[in-house]
Amino acid sequence: MRRFLPSLVCLLLATTACGGGGGGSSGQADPIKVGLIVSLTGNYTPLGSEDKKAVELAVEQVNAQGGLLGRKVELVTRDDKTAPDQGIVAYNQIKGEIDALIGPVFSNSALAVEPLAQRDKMPYLSLAPAQEQVEPIKSYIFVTPALSSMYAERYLQYIQAEGIRTIAVAWDSKSAYSVSGHESMVELAPKYGVTIAVDEPYETTTSDFSAMFTHVRDSRAEALVFWGSGAPGVTAAKQYVASGLKTPLFLTASQASKLWLEPMGAQAEGMTVQSAIGVVGDHLPEGKQKQVIDQMAGPYEQKHGYPPPQFAQDGYSASLLLFEAVRKANSTDKTKVQQALESMDLITPNGRFRYSATDHSGLSPEFISVNTVKNGRFVPTEWAKEQLTKTVNAQG
């Protein structure tokens, strides 16, 4: 027994000492900690909860494959309560224990957290599409959804292809996402030969859109583009149907989920809604893009009982980007991870990201789909299907 005890002590010491692995970990049992700040209460709860489910799935999958650098990945999740000040509180609670940050989905919260992450040199993959996050570039801040300007440009491309020359635009003056989208649409409209006949701001708390529909009806607008997230997307779409307005309603990707489809029910049929390419993966040709989408979509639907919506695509894509950056850096050193992100070229459910020192959004409008609602599902328009097929085939 005396001979065994020293051997046991040596074994324990060796086990403690040998776990350094990649990135200077203190041991194999020491997890890589990823911060996740999303809205789990408040107006953006439906969005944040889907991001959380997707990030959790990505973590489960990577851990099932042995983790990263021989270490497990652990999520440290906080709720920003759909409030910028609470996003700051959440970040300050976890900044000392995490290796990188994902979230928030609420643009106003994302913009509040951004300067803190940059100050702390924290690799930060935002789930919000507001333009201001990456213009100008901040070295540690990266965006995962397509930017508002890309959604604006993709709609204008579609509008031009449909022969529409005059539109109405409604936008939430209290949402950074909506404001950015509106500004980009105003700026880019002349490039596509489009005139904005009605420019209608509203607020997130607006509950009556009847005046807006009257203004559109009295104008020359051939389509109404509605920029909004959360509850206003459902409220405005329902009132649009009740108003009898014949001008087609175009909704942005914030409505590309069952969280909009279910309350709309049959009233959603025939409406036009943008989405990330991953939302319409079933309609894509075989190839690398579809393989990555299926890697997420099948397990997600099996786990939750419905296909992954827009917000889930964002969360899963952010996870893949971060995991690949850690692998490329062979470290959790924040500067090395940041440098790895800046040289990233990766296909995700949101499309192919090509981050660089001068581009921290990484995507282009070609990975956005313009869909119609058919039988309660998002189906690419013929124009979008043709465009997406070209994009996917180009990837191989």
N, C-alpha and C positions, 0 to 999 in steps of 0.2 A: 504494500500500500504506500510506503514511504517513497519507493521508486516512482509510483504513479503520480503522486501529487506534484512534484516538480515538472513532470511532463505535461500535466494538465495546465499548470500555471504558464508554461512556455507556449502551449497551444492557445491559451486565451490572449496572451500578449501578442502573439503572431497574428491572431485574427484581428485584434484591434489595430495593429500597425499596418496591415497589408491592404486596407480598403481605400487607399488614396485615389485610385482610378483616375479618370479624366477630370481635369479642372480643379485639382487641389482639394477634393472632398476629405473630410476628416475620417471617413469610413464608408464602407459599402452601404451600411444601414442608414446613413445620413441622406435623406431624400433631397431631391431638387424641388424647391418650393416655388410654385407659380401663383402669383396673386391674381384673383379674379374679382373685379368690382363690377357688379351689374345691378339693374333695378329689379329687386325682388318684392318691393312694395311700391305703391304710388302709381302714377299714370302709365309708366312704361313697364309695369310688371309683366305683361304678356310678352314683351320683347326680351327682357332680361332673363326670364325663366327659360326661354328657348335657347338663348346663348349658353346658359349654365348647363342645360342638358347636353348640348353638343360638346362643350369643353370637357365635361365629365366623361363622355363617351371616348373622346380622343385620348384622355388620360388613361382610361381603362385599357384601351387598345395598345398604347405604347408600353404600359406596365406589363401586359400579357406577353409582350415580345421581349421582356427583360429590362424595360426602362430605358434610360439614357445614360450613357457612359458607365454602365453597370450599376446605376442607382435608380430607385423608384422615383416617380414624379408624384408630388403631393400638391393638391389645390388648397389654397387659403382664400376662402370666399367671404366677401362682404357685400352688404346691401347699401346702395347709394340713395335708396328711397326716392328715386327720380328727382333728386334735388342736388344742385351743384355743391352747396355747402356740406352736404352729407357725403358726397363723393370725396371731398377733401378730408373729412373726418375718417372715412374708411381707409383712404390711402395712408394717412398718418398712423393708423392703428397697425398696419401690416408692413410698412416699408422696410423696417429693420430686419424682417425675417424672410423676405422673398428674394428670389434671384431675377425675376422678371415679372411684368404686369400685363394682363389682358383686361380690356374693358375701359370705360363703361360704354353702354349702348346709347345712352341719352347724350346727345351732342353737347348740351350745355354743361353736363357733368364732366364729359371728356375734356372740354376746353378748360374747366376749372382744375382738373388734376394734372393736365399737361405740363404747366410750368414747374410743378413740384417734381415730377418724374425727370424732367430735363435737368433741373438743379441737382438732383440726386444721382444723375447718370444711370437711371433705371431703364433698361430696355422695355419699351411700352408699345404694345400692339393695340391700338384703339379699335373698338367695335362701332364707332360712330363715323358717319360719312362727311362731316362738316369740313369744308375746304380750308378753313383757317388753321387747322391742325398742322398742315404741311406746307402752307404758304405764308411766310417763308419757311424753309426747312429748319427743323430743330433736330439735332443729330441723333437723339435717342427716341424720337417719336415717329412711329410708323402707323399707317392706317390700313385696315383690312377690307372693309366694304369699298365698293366703287364710290368715288367722291360724288357729291351732289352735282358738280359740273359735268361729270360723265353721264349721269342719268339725264341731265338736261340735254346734253348733246345727242344722246341716243334717241330721245324722243323727237328731237328736231330732225334727225336723219329719217326717222319713220314718217313723221309728218310730211316732210318734203317728198318722200317716196309715194305717199298716198295722195299727193297733189293738193294738200291743204295749204292755204296761203295766209289765213287769218285765224288767230286763236285767242282764247281768254286764259288767263293764268290766275289761280287763287293760291295764296301762300300764308302760312302761319307766321306772323310777325314776332312771335315769342319763341320760335324754334330755330336754333342755329342751322340745322339741316335744311329746313324749309327756306330760310332767308338766303342761304348760299345757293340753293337750287334755283330760286327765283332770280337772283342776281345773274347767275350764269345763263339762264334762259333769255333774259333781257339782252345780255351782252352778245350771245351767239345767234339770236334769231335772224338778224340781217344776213349773216353768212349763209343761211339756208332759205333766204327769200321769204321769211315768215314775219308777219306783222302782228303785234299784240294789241288787240282792240279793247280788251278789258283787263285791267291790272288790279286785282282785288285782294287786299290784305284782310286777314281775320286773326283772331287770337285763339290759343289752345282751348280756352274755356267757352268759345262760341258754341251755342246750342241751336241757333236758328240761322240757316243759310238761305232763306227765301229771298232776301234782297239781292244776294249774289246771283241767284238763278234768274231773277228778273232782269238784272243788268246784262247777263249773257244773252237772254232771249231778245232783248232790245238791240243787240249789237250784230255785227256781221261775222262774229266768231263761228268757225266751222268745227271747233273742238274746244273743250274745257280741260286744261291741265291742272290737276289739284295736287298741291304740295302739302303734305301733312302726315303726322305720325300718331299712332295710338287712336284714342276715341274719335277725334274729328273725322278720320277716314271712314268710319262706319256711319257716323251721324250724317255727314254730308252726302254719302252715297245713297243712304236710305231716303233722305229728303229729295235728292235728285230724282229718284224714281217717282216719288209722290208728286213732284212738281210737274211731271209730264214733259219736261224739257227734252227736246229731240236732239240737241247738240251733243255729240258723243262725249262721254266722260273718260278722261285718261288719268289713271292713278299711278303713283310712283311705287317703288319696291317696298315701302313701309307697309303696304297692304298685301304683300305676297305671302300670305300664310293663312292657316285655318282660323287664326284669330280674327281675321277679317271675313273670310269665306263663311264661317259658321253663322255668325249673327246676320250676315247678308242673306244667306239661303238662296232661294231661287231668284231673288232680286239682283244677284250678282251676274247672272247669265248674260253673256255678250259684252260685259264691260272690259275695258282695256287696262291691263295692269303690268307694270314692269317687274322684272325680277333678276336676280343673279342667275347665271347659267345653270347652277346646280339645282335650282328649283324645277327645271324642265329637263333633267337628265335623261328621263325615259325617251325623249324625242331626239336624242343626239345619236349620231353614228358611232360605231365602235371605235375605240381609240383610247389614248392615255387619259384624256379629259373625262370620258365616261367611266373609265375604270376607277379613277379617284372619287368621282361622285358616288359610284356604287359602293365603294369601300365604306362610305359614311351612311348612305341612304338605307341600305338593307338592314344593318344592325340598329339604326335609329328607329326605323318603322317597327321592327320586331320588338324593340324595347318599349316604345311609347304608343304604338298603335296607329300612327299616322306618318306621312312623309315629312322629312325635315323642312321646315319653312325657311324663309329668307334669313331670319336672324340666326338660326341654327347653322346655316351655311357660313355665316361670318365667324361664329365662335369656333367652329371646327377648322376653318381655314387658318385663323389666327394661331390655333394650337399647332397645326402642321408646320407653319412658318417658324414658330418659336422652337419646336423640337429640332427641325433641320438646322437652325442657326446654332443650337447647342452642339449638335453633332459636328458641324463644320468647324466650330471654334474649338472642339474637343475640350470644352471648359464651360463653367458657369460664370467665369469672369465677365463682368458686365461690359467692359470695353471690348473684349473679344467677341462677345455675342452681338453687340451693336455693329461691329465691323463685318461679322458674318451676315447679318441682315442686309447690310448695304451692298453685298455682292450676291444676293439671293436670286435664283432663277428656279421657280418651283411651281408645279401645277397643283392646284387645290380645287375644291368644289366651287370656289368663286372665280376660277379661271387661272391663267398663268401670271404669276407675280414676277416682275423683274425690277426689284428695288435697286437703287443706286445712290451714290452720294448726292445726286441732284433730283432724285425722285423717290419719295417715301410713301407714295400710294401704290406704285408698282403695277396697277391694272390699267386697262384701256377700255373705252366704251364697247369694243367688239365682244366683250364677255357679258354684256347685259342683254337680256331677252325682253321683247315686247310681246305680251301674251293677251289672249282673250280667255274668258271664263266659259268653259263648256262642261256641262254635267258636273259642276262643282269642282272642277280642276283647272289649273292653269295650263293652257296649251299655246305654244308659240304661234304667232301669226305666220302666214306663208312667207312674208318678208323676213321675219326674224329667223324662221327655220332655215331659209336659204343662207342668211348671213352667218348664223351659228355653225352651220355645216361647213362653210368655207373656213371658218376660224378653227374648228376642231380638226379638219382634214390637214390644215397647214401645220398642226402640231405633230401629226403622225400617230 
